[in-house]
Amino acid sequence: MSVVAKSYHKDADPVVAYCSEHTVVQAPLQVELQNETLANAPHAGMLGAPEVLTFGQNFIKMFGGKRALDVGTFTGASALAWALAVPDDGEVYTFDIDHTNYHKFGVPILSKCEKTFKKIKPVEGPGVESLDKLIADGQSGTFDFAFIDAEKTSYPAYYEKCVTLLRPGGVIFVDNSLRGGSVADEKRREDPNCRAIHEMNDKIYQDDRTYSALLNLGDGTHVAFKK
Ligand SMILES: C[S@@+](CC[C@H](N)C(=O)[O-])C[C@H]1O[C@@H](n2cnc3c(N)ncnc32)[C@H](O)[C@@H]1O
């Protein structure tokens, strides 16, 4: 059985709701974008869980992160979270195969704050290829933070590219790492999306290049620290 894990769902688990009430801090722009996405965007349930975004922002602020990778833009909620957390000369590269939702729902809201908006660098195209291009451009080892939240069968590849692009001490957050609890059910791993996430969780746990912890936060957050 899948569980409703994101706090913005009205029927969220009460313990999840309680944790979120004592975790989530949102700027007015974030509240506006969340409301607009939930009210009007197609497949609004793709919106990043605010408790995961707050946790990521806390990491970035605490370790002085300046450059972030955001794999999976949708309407821009995760890109906005990282842009608010990095300093004025920070950068957030946000990748999506199709930026229609970002332009339609995100940009009209994000562009109200020029200081934050200018940090966001949208890159349209398949995520794996876009990350490969950054590697080919010599940007390996130059990013502080990465958030993976796009096409599920590509998760192992996104992880691999992000480890390459991160500096030592950089942090990766992988969203949907529990996929509604389905990864814990062997039968449901026959589904290609579930299998890819399960394989990525195994890969991260066994990866000597990172320290990691798989957290029951949002839809599952696998946190990996590059050694
Ligand atoms: C779960 S949403 C991202 C949510 C966003 N991070 C947030 O916090 O609201 C996943 C996004 O991945 C994008 N996507 C799907 N396939 C992709 C691919 N091959 N490469 C890059 N992005 C892809 C979708 O268009 C969608 O906008």
The ligand as an SDF file (V2000), in Angstrom:
LIG
                    3D

 27 29  0  0  0  0  0  0  0  0999 V2000
    8.3820   15.6010   -9.5300 C   0  0  0  0  0  0  0  0  0  0  0  0
    8.5470   16.8190  -10.7780 S   0  0  0  0  0  0  0  0  0  0  0  0
    9.7330   17.9260  -10.0850 C   0  0  0  0  0  0  0  0  0  0  0  0
    9.2020   18.6810   -8.8920 C   0  0  0  0  0  0  0  0  0  0  0  0
   10.0450   19.8380   -8.4330 C   0  0  0  0  0  0  0  0  0  0  0  0
   11.3870   19.4230   -8.0950 N   0  0  0  0  0  0  0  0  0  0  0  0
    9.3920   20.5220   -7.2380 C   0  0  0  0  0  0  0  0  0  0  0  0
   10.0230   20.6360   -6.1730 O   0  0  0  0  0  0  0  0  0  0  0  0
    8.2410   20.9230   -7.3180 O   0  0  0  0  0  0  0  0  0  0  0  0
    9.4440   15.9330  -12.0020 C   0  0  0  0  0  0  0  0  0  0  0  0
    9.8140   16.7470  -13.2450 C   0  0  0  0  0  0  0  0  0  0  0  0
   10.7280   15.9380  -14.0010 O   0  0  0  0  0  0  0  0  0  0  0  0
   10.5580   16.2600  -15.3620 C   0  0  0  0  0  0  0  0  0  0  0  0
   11.1350   15.2070  -16.2110 N   0  0  0  0  0  0  0  0  0  0  0  0
   10.5430   14.0710  -16.6620 C   0  0  0  0  0  0  0  0  0  0  0  0
   11.4030   13.3830  -17.4280 N   0  0  0  0  0  0  0  0  0  0  0  0
   12.5560   14.0900  -17.4540 C   0  0  0  0  0  0  0  0  0  0  0  0
   13.8220   13.8890  -18.0660 C   0  0  0  0  0  0  0  0  0  0  0  0
   14.0770   12.8120  -18.8160 N   0  0  0  0  0  0  0  0  0  0  0  0
   14.7670   14.8370  -17.8900 N   0  0  0  0  0  0  0  0  0  0  0  0
   14.5280   15.9280  -17.1330 C   0  0  0  0  0  0  0  0  0  0  0  0
   13.3600   16.1570  -16.5210 N   0  0  0  0  0  0  0  0  0  0  0  0
   12.3870   15.2570  -16.6840 C   0  0  0  0  0  0  0  0  0  0  0  0
    9.0540   16.4350  -15.5180 C   0  0  0  0  0  0  0  0  0  0  0  0
    8.7790   17.2320  -16.6440 O   0  0  0  0  0  0  0  0  0  0  0  0
    8.6560   17.0650  -14.1780 C   0  0  0  0  0  0  0  0  0  0  0  0
    8.5110   18.4740  -14.3130 O   0  0  0  0  0  0  0  0  0  0  0  0
  1  2  1  0
  2  3  1  0
  2 10  1  0
  3  4  1  0
  4  5  1  0
  5  6  1  0
  5  7  1  0
  7  8  2  0
  7  9  1  0
 10 11  1  0
 11 12  1  0
 11 26  1  0
 12 13  1  0
 13 14  1  0
 13 24  1  0
 14 15  1  0
 14 23  1  0
 15 16  2  0
 16 17  1  0
 17 18  1  0
 17 23  2  0
 18 19  1  0
 18 20  2  0
 20 21  1  0
 21 22  2  0
 22 23  1  0
 24 25  1  0
 24 26  1  0
 26 27  1  0
M  CHG  2   2   1   9  -1
M  END
$$$$
